[in-house]
Amino acid sequence: MTATDHTHVVVHPDADLLARATASRFLLALIDAQSVTSPVHVALTGGSILVDTLRAVAADPLRDAVDWTSVHVWWGDERFAPQGHPDRNDGDAHAALFSAVPLPPENIHAVPGPDRVADVAAAARAYSEELERYAPEGARVPELAVVLLGMGPDGHVASLFPGRPSLDVDALGALAETDSPKPPPERVSLTLPTLCSADQVWLVVSGEGKAPAVAAALAGTSLPESQGGTDDGSSVPAGRVHARGRTLWLLDLPATTALPTA
């Protein structure tokens, strides 16, 4: 099923199979990327289905075929909280996957929190500088092989929310979100152009509660204000993410219930 050029939709029967299939797909993507380049850079975000996916990566025998010492992990977004705080995405990822594979700690590029920098704006600047340090000469961000994104019921991805000015930032790197409609209000997010610079972006979405946002994203339109949208006809944030190479929507069956039937 194809929504637009290079955008493909893959549907799995339930959330468990979605997580396990995405895990295998992710490991194969790492193996394929390592056959032609090293290091390999990926970006992750939080959310229950992505944590389940990382847990499935840790349990998949294919994980032993990956050279984890050459994998670098970045964050699509992070809550501005001190290291170890339960609000942070990186803690769940460490428990689900990083503690189970030989991924060097220095290859996990954490977003600084208030225990390291003065405020969320400083955290975004520091993360942008870190991204640029690992970018090819003359570039602003690393060459991301795969970005794994969850999506909220309002169609937000990373910490890019409908109607927020952050969605229209056109620079490469990271930005500070100071007034997120979903708590906590202060976050650091990769910009939309950074997400779209990746070779592949996978939007991994589970559950009937997100079905209207899936349909709006694939149609390139908005959600009503009662569902957290802008009701202005412009695309929800997830619908504005288009990878440099291939964009995959990886869904379970309940997340497809608002899609038009043929």
Secondary structure, 3 states (H helix, E strand, C coil): CEEECCEEEEEECCHHHHHHHHHHHHHHHHHHHHCCCCCEEEEECCCHHHHHHHHHHHHCHHHHHCCHHHEEEEECEEECCCCCCCCCHHHHHHHHCHHHCCCCHHHECCCCCCCCCCCHHHHHHHHHHHHHHCCCCCCCCCCEEEEEECCCCCCCECCECCCCHHHHCCCCCEEEECCCCCCCCCEEEECHHHHHCCCEEEEEECCHHHHHHHHHHHHCCCCCHHHCCCCCCCCCHHHHCCCCCEEEEEEEHHHHCCCCCC
